[in-house]
Amino acid sequence: MPALILAPRILAGELEVGVEAQAGTAFRIILLALALVVRQFEQLTSLVASVDRLDALANFSTPIPPNAPQIEIIESDRLTLNHLTLYTPNYQTRLICDLSLFISSGEALLITGASGVGKSSLLRAIAGLWQSGSGQIARPSQGVLFLPQRPYLCLGSLRDQIIYPHRNLEVDDKPLLEILDRVNLSKLVDRSGGLTAMLDWSQVLSVGEQQRLAFARLLFAQPKYVMLDEATSGLDLENEKRLYQQLQASSIAYISVAHRSSLLQYHQNVLQLLDDRNWHLSKAGIE
């Protein structure tokens, strides 16, 4: 194309022959730049769709009835729920009514109940994500860790996954390798290429491996309280036992949301949420 356009002027002596080579190089650069859009078209459309969804979420507001009560969250050394009544964010459905309990250091509570009764919603309220309701939640401002069913894996190395959310923390390899061994992920180091390996971990690891890696993060952080929302659902019973025994050997107080009856043995207390918005608190193994 550049040769056809410039040929008449070159033959007429208006331009030098080398101009055609320069124009060809410039043309190829422009062509490659335009081809990038075509090659990345699928990723670009996905990005646009994601931006649209985020914009819709940012501009979404749930209508709140006038004078609606809100849960009071205060700072305390231990986790305490005082006469907590929990609603959905739009206040249309009451999930839990007048719940009071406290979790001391080193204690363990298992939350059970049918789907939809508000087990995960209770953890969201403790995290401060939901304030629709009444009553009071007292909790430490620091030292509380939440592990969802599908853990968040950041962009970075295997080391970054363990020490997250600290990204520039200087830690020797030995304690990190010991933690990986405690959660039965010692082979992951050799398989991935070491602690400094940079991979797309959410794609490389199975759900069970991601959950064990989240427990490695937990054992490294050593929080005062940890909330486990189906955090071992992708594990076999042997690996689940291994992880909960690690928690029992620590001073970490933990609250688990789960359907498996096998978890009863790792908790002292059981909070059963009932379909009629009531609840029942008992010792593990005692109805």
ABEGO torsion letter per residue (X at the ends): XAAAAAAAAAAAGABBAAAAAAAAAAAAAAAAAAAAAAAAAAAAAAAAAAAAAAAAAAABBBBBBBGBBBBBBBBBABBBBBGBBBBBAAGABBABBGBBBBBBBGBBBBBBEBBGAGAAAAAAAAAGABABEBEBBBBBABGBBBBBABBBBBBEBAAAAAAOABAABBBBAAAAAAAAAAAGAAAAAAAAGEAABBBBAAAABBAAAAAAAAAAAAAAAGBABBBBBGAAAABBAAAAAAAAAAAAABABBBBBBBABAAAAAABABBBBBBAAGBBBBBBBGBX
